[in-house]
């Protein structure tokens, strides 16, 4: 894991972060939460939206499958279908498109 030199390693608790991801306890800004729920909702199925939201929260595929109580291969199918519908082929492209979506909304609306 990469940490900038300005962050002391002792101040970064890997165990605490891992538990938060495991429990999906990541609390985000209200505007980001709203954007997560609006992102792709016009073209993605409900399950594809669930998968995309968890990807955008930083969860790995196996944990997404476990959280949604589906097989890992099924998670992969939903993720692949979502990527295809969004014109993407990777997690990094998904994050970039989400950030562009969030920026556009914040610029146009000033608020979600």
C-alpha positions as CSV (number, residue, x, y, z in Angstrom):
1,X,0.0,0.0,0.0
2,X,1.3,3.5,-0.9
3,X,1.3,6.2,1.8
4,X,2.6,9.7,1.2
5,X,5.7,10.5,3.3
6,X,3.6,13.2,5.1
7,X,1.5,10.5,6.7
8,X,3.0,8.7,9.7
9,X,2.6,4.9,9.3
10,X,1.6,4.7,13.0
11,X,-1.4,7.0,12.4
12,X,-2.8,4.7,9.7
13,X,-4.6,1.7,11.2
14,X,-4.8,-1.1,8.6
15,X,-6.9,-3.2,10.9
16,X,-9.5,-0.5,11.5
17,X,-9.7,0.3,7.7
18,X,-10.1,-3.4,6.9
19,X,-12.9,-3.8,9.4
20,X,-14.7,-0.7,8.0
21,X,-14.5,-2.1,4.5
22,X,-15.5,-5.5,5.6
23,X,-18.6,-4.1,7.4
24,X,-19.3,-1.5,4.6
25,X,-19.3,1.1,7.3
26,X,-17.8,3.8,5.1
27,X,-19.8,7.0,5.7
28,X,-19.5,9.4,2.8
29,X,-20.5,13.0,2.4
30,X,-24.3,13.3,1.8
31,X,-23.7,14.7,-1.7
32,X,-21.5,11.8,-2.7
33,X,-24.0,9.3,-1.2
34,X,-26.7,10.9,-3.3
35,X,-24.5,10.8,-6.4
36,X,-23.8,7.2,-5.8
37,X,-27.5,6.4,-5.8
38,X,-28.1,8.5,-9.0
39,X,-25.1,7.3,-11.0
40,X,-26.2,5.0,-13.8
41,X,-29.7,4.5,-12.5
42,X,-31.2,5.3,-15.9
43,X,-29.4,2.4,-17.7
44,X,-28.3,-0.1,-15.0
45,X,-30.4,-2.8,-13.4
46,X,-30.9,-2.6,-9.7
47,X,-28.3,-5.4,-9.1
48,X,-25.8,-3.8,-11.4
49,X,-26.3,-0.5,-9.5
50,X,-25.7,-2.4,-6.2
51,X,-22.4,-3.8,-7.6
52,X,-21.3,-0.5,-9.0
53,X,-22.0,1.3,-5.7
54,X,-19.9,-1.2,-3.8
55,X,-17.1,-1.0,-6.3
56,X,-17.1,2.8,-5.9
57,X,-16.9,2.3,-2.2
58,X,-13.7,0.4,-2.8
59,X,-14.8,-3.1,-2.0
60,X,-13.0,-6.0,-3.7
61,X,-15.1,-8.4,-5.9
62,X,-15.1,-11.2,-3.4
63,X,-16.4,-9.0,-0.7
64,X,-19.1,-7.5,-3.0
65,X,-20.3,-11.0,-3.8
66,X,-20.4,-11.9,-0.1
67,X,-22.2,-8.7,0.8
68,X,-24.8,-9.2,-1.9
69,X,-25.1,-12.9,-1.2
70,X,-24.3,-13.9,-4.8
71,X,-21.6,-16.1,-6.3
72,X,-18.3,-14.3,-7.3
73,X,-18.9,-15.2,-10.9
74,X,-22.3,-13.6,-10.7
75,X,-20.8,-10.5,-9.3
76,X,-18.4,-10.5,-12.2
77,X,-21.2,-10.8,-14.7
78,X,-23.1,-7.9,-13.1
79,X,-19.9,-5.8,-13.1
80,X,-19.1,-6.6,-16.7
81,X,-22.6,-5.8,-17.8
82,X,-22.5,-2.5,-16.0
83,X,-19.2,-1.6,-17.5
84,X,-20.5,-2.4,-21.0
85,X,-23.6,-0.3,-20.5
86,X,-21.5,2.6,-19.2
87,X,-18.9,2.2,-22.0
88,X,-16.1,1.2,-19.6
89,X,-13.6,-1.6,-19.2
90,X,-12.0,-1.1,-15.8
91,X,-12.5,0.0,-12.2
92,X,-10.3,3.0,-12.8
93,X,-12.5,4.1,-15.7
94,X,-15.5,3.7,-13.5
95,X,-14.1,5.9,-10.8
96,X,-13.1,8.5,-13.4
97,X,-16.6,8.5,-14.9
98,X,-18.2,8.8,-11.4
99,X,-16.0,11.7,-10.5
100,X,-16.9,13.4,-13.8
101,X,-20.6,12.7,-13.0
102,X,-20.2,14.2,-9.5
103,X,-18.4,17.2,-10.8
104,X,-21.0,17.8,-13.5
105,X,-23.9,17.6,-11.0
106,X,-22.1,19.9,-8.5
107,X,-21.3,22.4,-11.2
108,X,-24.8,22.4,-12.7
109,X,-26.9,22.1,-9.6
110,X,-24.6,23.6,-7.0
111,X,-26.0,20.8,-4.8
112,X,-27.5,17.4,-5.3
